[in-house]
Amino acid sequence: MSTRDAIINKLREAFVPESLDVADESHLHEGHAGHRPGGETHFRVYIVSPAFEGKSRIERHRMVNTTLEAELKGSVHALALRAQAPGEKQG
């Protein structure tokens, strides 16, 4: 299973999102810190879930980081994250 697939599966299980997009942006970081041949080092995640209602931005990021702890300690060098509750304006 790819790292991207593992991230998607874990986020779906933990947050039952209304919307989820996980993009591997490793190719944009060639020659930068943490990049490895084959990619799967830099990801951008956009997730909308009721689990984030009433939570601050920091709390939401901590929730996701805890869920993806193994990936962040392993092959993932960078994770750009936008976590929103349903109905929030994209900002």
N, C-alpha and C positions, 0 to 999 in steps of 0.2 A: 504494500500500500504506500502511495506517495505521501509525503509530508502534508501536502495540500489536502489530500483526502482525509488524513488523520485529523487535521485541524477542523475541517468541515464536520466530520462525524462527532467529534468531541463537543463542538459548539452547538450542534443540533440537539445532542443528548442533554447537555447542561441547561440550555436556554430556550429550547423549542421556539426558535425565532420565526417571526412573520416574514422576515427578509434576511438573506445572508448572501454575501458575496465575498469570496476569498480569492485574491489575485496574487499569483507568484510574480513578483517584480524583480527577481534576482538579476535578470538580464540587464536591468537599468543600473546595476551596481558593479558591473565588471571592472576590475582593477581597484575596487574600494575594499575597505576592511570587511572581513567576514565573508566575502564572496568566495565560492568554491566552484570548480568546474561541475557542470550538471545542475547548477542552480539550487532551488529549494532552500534558500537562506534568507530571503527578504520577502515579506508578505504584507499585503494591505487587506484589512478586514473591515467590512461594513456590515453591521448587524443591528437589526431592530427586534427587540424582544420585550414582552411585558415584564420580564424579570428585572429590567432596568428602571421601572417606574419608581419614582421617589428617591432614586440613588443619584449621588453626585457623579461627575465625570471621573473623579479619582476612584470612587467605589466601583464604578462600572469597569474601569480598566483593571483594577485589582481582581475583580471577579473573573474576567477573561484570562488574565495572566495566571491566576491560580489554576484554572481549567487547563491551560496549555503549558503548565509548568515543565513537563517532560520535554516538550518540543523546544521551549525557550532555553532550557539547560543543555539541550542537545544541538541539533542541526540548525535551528532558527537563530539567525544573528539579529534580525530586526523585524519588528511588528508594528506597522502603522495601523491605528485602530480608531474607528468611529462607532460608538455604541450608543444607540438611542432607544427610547421607549416609543411605542406606537403613538402616532399623532404629533410627535415633536417635529418642529421645523428643522430641515437640514440646514446646518449653519457653517 
